[in-house]
Amino acid sequence: MANTKILIVDDDIDYTLSLRAILENQHYDVITAINKTEGMEKARLLKPDLIILDVMMDRIQEGFEMSRELRKEPEFKSLPILMLTSIDSVTGVGFKSAAGDEDTIPVNAYIDKPVEPQVLLAEIRKLLSGETGIDSEPED
């Protein structure tokens, strides 16, 4: 895990700080960005091993846009992307079923906020190990 870089792209500073604490406690190197523009710049410059991506930032679908833009660039074609968002509960529209579709939401995993730290860490470990299928949260 040492030197494994995770880029968090989320405009909620408090949530980002919480994620940072959880990830750094597991010895991940954490990079943060507050929107798509900053996230794309940091991804290109710092080459993360995984991206955790919110949907609603400066624009309501900004995370969807960023995931599609990333997948168009050869260097990010196979980069694991975990979409961590509350858009389903905010909009009342379920997007989880579209996750993994290369044209709609090309991400490797999709989890609704809030998420328990152990669930998040398990998903990150799975993605970093190369298991890149779309997964939902465990059923209650």
Helices and strands as residue ranges (DSSP letters): E 5-9, H 13-25, E 29-33, H 36-46, E 50-53, H 62-72, G 74-76, E 81-85, H 87-91, G 96-98, E 109-112, H 117-128
